[in-house]
Amino acid sequence: MTVYHAIETLLVPLIVLACAISVAARYAPRTRERIKAALAARLGGTSASGWRARAVRWLAPQAAAGCASGCDDGGCNTCGSNTANAANAANGQAPSRPTEHVVQLVRKR
């Protein structure tokens, strides 16, 4: 086995693993945040010191708000519903239901 084959044998699986983690993080944000929170807790949580404290701060779940929060209950189904409900609440009106957006798929020819 040459050095090229050894590097290729190590590098290709690492690239595939990084891509798989990226896709999983993109399409499962809640799971990603739960895993990050569990890792932060295993490193010692808020009582950690030194490099562990830096890792815990880096892994700590971020406060999610708006469209990127991943919530799907109540009035958080669309970006427009978040801002509309906040504006209605500020004016003393009841929050409005989010409007339905129709997605139409068209086949290219």
N, C-alpha and C positions, 0 to 999 in steps of 0.2 A: 504494500500500500504506500503510495507516495504522499508527500505533504499536501499536495493539492486535493487528493481524495479524502484525506483526514479532515482538512478544513471544510471541504464541501459537505462531508458527512455530519459535521457539527453545525455548520452555518445554515444549511437549508431547513433542518427541523426548527431552529431558533426563529427563522423568518416566518415559517408557517405558524408557529406558536404565537408569535407577536401579532400576526394578522388575525388569528382566531380570537385572541384576547381583545383586540380592537373591535372586531365585529360584535362579539358578545357584549362589550361595554356599550357599544352604540345602540344595540337593540334590546338590551336588558339593563337599563340604568338603575332600577331599584335593586336588582340583584348585585350589581357592581357596588353600590353604596353599602349594602348589607355586608358584603365581603370585606370592603375597606374598613368598616366599623369593627368587624370581628377581628381583623388583623391588628387594628389599633388597640383594641382591648387586650389582645394576647401579648402585645409589646409592653403593657403596663398601664395603659390608659393615661390619665392625667398625672399619676404619680411617677411616671417615667422620668429619667434624667439622662443628660448627655445626648448621644446619637439616637437613643430610643425616643426621647422627647421630640426631637426634630422629625423622626419618622411618624410618630403619632400625630403631630400637627399636620403633616403632609397627607396622612391617610384619613384624618378626621372628616366625617361627612360635612359637605357644604350645605348651608341653608338654601334650599331650593325655593324659587318663587317664579311665578309667571309660567310661560309656556314650556320652559325647560324642566319644570318640576316633575313631569311624568305622572302627575295625578290624573285620575280619570273618574272622579266622583263629583257629583254636583255640578257647579257652574265652571268647572275647570277644563272642559272638553276642548275648547278652542281658544286661541289667543285673543280673539275679539271678545269673547265672553268675559275674560278677566278684566279688561279695561272698561267694558261697558258696565259690568256689575259694580266696579269701583266708582265710576262716574255716577251711576244711579244711586248708590248708597250715600255719596257725598251730597246729592241733591235731595235726599230724604225720600226717594222713590224705592219701590221694591225691586230687587234684582231681576233682570229679565232672563228668560231662558235662552241659551245659545241657539243661534240659527243653524239649520242643517245645511251643509255644503255638499252638493252632489258632485261626485267625481265620475267623469265619463271616460271610458277607455276606448280608444280608436286604434284600429289595426292599420299599420303603415303598409302601403302597397308598393 
